[in-house]
Amino acid sequence: MTIKGRFDRFTRQIRPTEDHIDEANRQVKYMIERLHDKVAEDGTFVLEKCLRAGSNAKFTSLRKTVENRFDVDLGAYYSGEGATKEKLDTLLDFTLARLVEIYPQKPKEDFAKLQSAVRVKFTSGIKLWVDVAPIVKDDSLGIDNGGHIPRDDGWRLTSVTAHNDFVAKRTEESKKVAGPVRFNRLVRLVKWWNNLQGPLVQPAIFCELVTAAAVRGPGVTPEWQTSLRQVFTFLRKHRLAEPIVFDDYYNPAKTQLAGGTVVVLDSVNPKNNVAADWTEQTRKDFLDCVQDAYDATVAAWSAERDGDEEEAVEHWCEVFGPAFRTLSEEEE
């Protein structure tokens, strides 16, 4: 099989299976319906809608492995009309209590209150984790489904729709390029590589943002190999030495931006630096990993040009682990 054929198969194989997605949808549908019921029964707040967020909604999620979890994120939009800030600050606890009511048979360790969401763990079946983030809807922001997540460290601006559209718009743009490469699938490949980086693993939104920065202007290339090399080349040259910022939902020149040693800004909220906890050592170590990946892509390209498919596969396994070989093999 050619390397092109292997990539075509690998990119299909790292997606969640249809059965897995169907089961996740079934579980989430039940949760959303019951959450609406429980909130209405309680009467303390008004739950207006629940929207799917995160990798599942952006079509960048990965098949479940040791390194990759298939989780579902939900944005639970509450009305803030007539409520004080102090009352709205209790939304995380309120949401947790309602979810516990939905699943009274589940042990308490299957529920976790996170900084921005409530996590519910399902330990049987596909072992799904669902994170439900309460959002106070705010139509004055001028962003579709804009709102604020109540957090202990201050409310955070967000929009499930805007985050989803950030990826969807670039995926649609990538369809103009002949070939198999689509932006969301390229993000999926970058996430697979990222999730193999041990203590340097970054959140999915980081992978989306750096991939978007890498293809900004030139767009994706017609093949997976060069598109991936484009991402690693961008990171090598940029070195995360200057802010990565987008103007989809705010004007960077007229907005106060978050700072930090490394700055990779949320595309919706300019005060949210998704790399805020990076140190100079983190940057150095991460760029070392980038250099290793880039070197492997160049070596793979050289081997492929020389007609040595086996050597090329070995180099791509340096990027994606042994799964690149096993998942790209033709079925007998």
Secondary structure, 3 states (H helix, E strand, C coil): CCHHHHHHHHHHHCCCCHHHHHHHHHHHHHHHHHHHHHHHHHCCCCEEEEEEEHHHHHCCCCCCCCCCCCEEEEEEEECCCCCCHHHHCCHHHHHHHHHHHHCCCCCHHHEEECCCCEEEECCCCCCCEEEEEEEEECHHHCCCCEEEECCCCCCEEEEHHHHHHHHHHHHHHHCCCCCCCCHHHHHHHHHHHHCCCHHHCCCHHHHHHHHHHHHCCCCCCCCHHHHHHHHHHHHHHHCCCCCECCCCCCCHHHCCCCCCCCCEECCCCCCCECCCCCCHHHHHHHHHHHHHHHHHHHHHHHHHHCCCHHHHHHHHHHHHCCHHHHHHCCCC
